[in-house]
Amino acid sequence: MKIELYDKIQLKNGKSAHIVEIYEQGVAYEADIAEGDGEYSTDTIKQSDILYVFADAAERRAAI
């Protein structure tokens, strides 16, 4: 799966996140991870941590 900047993703650990930096497509990304109660943490994640993409950035732009 191709990940784009600002995509909302579901992580395998059950948390959702938004991609804020792409280090290497298909390998590593920086993500703002929802921790609950409106709190977020920013961390590096691997492609293997991602379960699926909710919607890609292009689809969201087209919906506006």
N, C-alpha and C positions, 0 to 999 in steps of 0.2 A: 504494500500500500504506500502511496506517496503522501507525505505529510507536508502541508504548507504552513507558512507563518500565520499565526492566530487561529489555527484549527483548534476546535475543542475535541479532546480525546478522552477515552475511558482507559484507565490503567488497569492492569491485571490485579492490582491490590484493592480494587473497588473504588478508588478515588477518581475524580475527573480533573482535567487540567487543560490549560491553553498553552500552545506552543508560542514562545516569545523569541526564540533564536534557533536557527538551524545550523548546527556545527558541521554535520556531514549527512546528506540525505540517505536515509536507510540505516543510519548508524547511531547518531547521537543528537540530542536536542536539549535546549533549555526550556523549562516549563514552569508556569505558575500553577501550583497544585492546590486544589481546594482542600483545606484541612477541617472544615466544619465551622459553624458559628461565624461565617463570613471571613474567616482567616485564610490566608494563602501563604505558601512557602514557595520559594523559587529554588529549583534544583535541576541538575543534569539528569536526563533519563536516556535510556537506550531504546532502540526500535523494539527490542524484545520485551520491554516493559508495557508496550501499548497493545490493548485488546482490540480497539476499533476507533474510528474517527466518527464523531457525531455528524459533522457537516464540514465540508471544506470551505476555505475562505472565499473562493470564487462564487459558490452557491449563496453564501450570505450576502455578498456584494450585489448579486443579481436580484436578491429578494428586497433590497432597499428601494 
